[in-house]
Amino acid sequence: MSSIVEDICELLDSYNGRDKVVRLTCYAFKLYGCIKGEKPWQTAGSRLSNARMMLRLFDDIPMIRHTYNYGLGRHESSKMAALLGVLANMVDQAFLPVEKACWLHEVGILKLSPRTADTLEIVSTALWAASLYISLIQTFRSMRHLWWSRGCLKNCSENGGAEARDSLDVRLTLQAVTAGKLCLDIAHAVSCLPPGWLWGERIGPTKVAAVATTSSIIGIALYFARKRLLK
């Protein structure tokens, strides 16, 4: 019991961990509100979503540091991996000020025409979806590399090779689950785009909340799985 409590406290003590919990609560409230038709639950979920966004207002400096440290990805194993890393950083770096501009307009500090405000909202959502798509490609590449490494172990000694293969199997499983989560997140992000953008606004709010809730549960499960299995 104490171990479970310690794990939960450790999750909540970190910024990313607490964000996972708030995200799950946010979409669980929205899902319950949509199913039951109760607006207070949906409002509570929306306010938790706003709380997550407020915390992201201060992500610029850590993101700039991360982008600077990553550079052109010369430490990566291939040029494609470096290109994807640089592209992911560029998209994430662009997303933050766009989201900030949307928030400043929403609270009335930044005066924008309705057309410009709508364009910024679309750009913000499109950058979110693009970031997820790049992460999905990176995950697939990582899975391919792990699968190739597992194949190379067939010629290793029986004991050492089996142990290493087991470790790679665990990593492959975690990466496969991560890919599934990213697919759910992409479905969620694109559904927030206006009509005419793929399946934008074609998925009802209840289904969107269900997709986001499922993704959030998987995210927390992955956190604990990595903590337990990748030691």
N, C-alpha and C positions, 0 to 999 in steps of 0.2 A: 504493500500500500504506500509506504513512504517513498519507494522508488517511482511510483506513478506520479505522486505529488511533486517530487523533485523534477521529473521530466516536464510536467505541465508548467511548473514555475520557471524552468529554464526556457521553455518555449515562449512564455509571456515576458520574460526579462529582455528578450531581444526585439529590435524594431521589426524585423522581417517575421519573426514568430508571432508577435502580437498582431501584426497586420493580417496574418493568416486566420487568426481566431476572429478578428473583427469582420473580415470578409465573409467567413462562414456564417457568423451571426447575422450579418447584414442580409445576405441572400436567403437564409433560412426564414427570417422575418418576412421578407418579401414574398417568398413562396407560400408561407402559411397565410399571409394576407390575401394573396391572389386566389388560393384555393377556397378559403372561407369567405372571401368577399369583404374583408374587414380592412378599411382604410388605415386605422391607427397602426396596425402591424406594418403595412406598406410604408407609412410615414416614418416609423421607427427605423426600418431598413434603409430608407433614403437618407436619413440623418446620419446613420453609421457610415454610409457610403461617402457622404460629405466629410465626415471626420477623417476617413482615409485620404481623401483628396487634400484636405487641409495639411496633413502631415507631409504629403508629397511636395508641397510648396517649398520645402527646405531641402529637397534632394539635389539641387543643382550643383552645389559645391562637391559633395561626395561623388556625383556623377562625373564632374569635370576631372576630379582626381583619378577616378577609375579610367576614364578615357585617356588621360595623359600617361598614366602608368602602362596602359596597354599599348599605346603608340600605334605602330603599323603592324603589330602582331608578329614581330620577327621571331618570337620564341615559339610560335606555332609549328606544328609538324609539316604543314603544307601551305602553299600560297592560297588555296581555296579556303582553308580554315582561317587564315589571317584576314582574307577579304571579308568573310562572313562576320568575323569578330569586329572589324572596323565598321562595317555596315550597320551591325547591331548597335554599336556605340553611337553612331551618327543619328540613327533613328530615335534611340532613347534620349539623346541629348536634345534633339529637336522637339520631342514630345513635351518636355517639361515647360519651356517658355510658352508654347501654344496653349497648354492646359492652364497655365497661369493667366494668360490673356483672357481666356474664356471665363475664368473665375472673377477676374477684375471687372469684366463687363457685366457679369451676373450680379455682382454687389453694387454696381453703379459707379465705380471709380473710373473705369475706362469706357469712354463713349464711342460706340461703334454703330454703324447702320445695321439694320436687321440682316441684310444680305451678307455683310462682312462677318457678323457674329455667327450666322449659320455656316458660312464657309469655314471659319475657325473650328467650329464643333466637328464638322466633317473631317477636316485635316487631323484634328486631335484623335478621333476615333480610327481613322485610316492608319495613322502612325502606330497606334496601339495594336491594330491587327497586323501591321507589317512587322512589328517587333516580335509578335508571337510566331508569325510564319517563319521568320529567320531562326528563331529558337528551335522550331520544329525541324528545320533543315539541319541545324547543328546537332540535334538529338539523333536524327537518322544517320548522320555521318558517324557519330560516336558509336552507335549500335553496329554499323558496318565494320568499324575498326575493331570493336570488341569481338564480333563474330569471326573476323579474320584471325585475330589473336588466338581465339579458342581453337580454331582449326589448326593453327601452327603447333598447338600443344599435344596433338595426337602422337607426335614422334618423341615426346618427352618420356621420362621414366614413369612407371605406373603410379607410384605413390605421389611423387611431386606433381606429376601432370594432372592427376585426378583432383588433387587439392586446388591447384591453380584453376582448373576448369570449373570447379564448384564456385570459386570466387568470381570468375567471369560470368557464370550463369546468373549469379545474384545481381551483378551489375547490369547484365542484359535485361533481366526482368524489371529492374528499377527504371532503366532507360525506356523500356517498352511502355510501362505505366506512365512515365513522364510524357511520352509522345501522345498517349491517349488523353491525358489531362490537357496538353496543349491543343489538341484537336477540339476539345470541348470549349476551351478558352477562345479559340478562333471562331467557332460557331457563335459564341456569345458576342464577341467583338463585332463581327460582321452584321449580326442581327441588329446592332445599334446604329448602323448606317442608314441613310434615307432610302426610300424605294428606288430601285434601278441599280443599286450597288449590290450585285450578287443576290443574296437572300435578305437584304436589308429590310427590316420591319415586317418580314413574312412570318416570323416565329412569334407567337403570342407571348405576352408578359409572363404567364404561368410557366410556359416551357422554358423561356429564357432564365427565369429564376431557378427552375429545376436543374438546368444545365450548369448554371453558376454554382449552385449549392453542391452538386455532385463533384464539380471540379475542386471546390474548396475542401470537401471531405478528403478527396484524393491527395490534395496538397499537404494536409496535415498528416495523413497516413504515410506519405512519402518521407516527411520530416522524421517521423519516429522510426520508419523502416531503415532509413540511411543511418540514423543514430545507432540502431541496434546491430545492423548487418555489416556496415562498412567500418569496421574497427581495425 
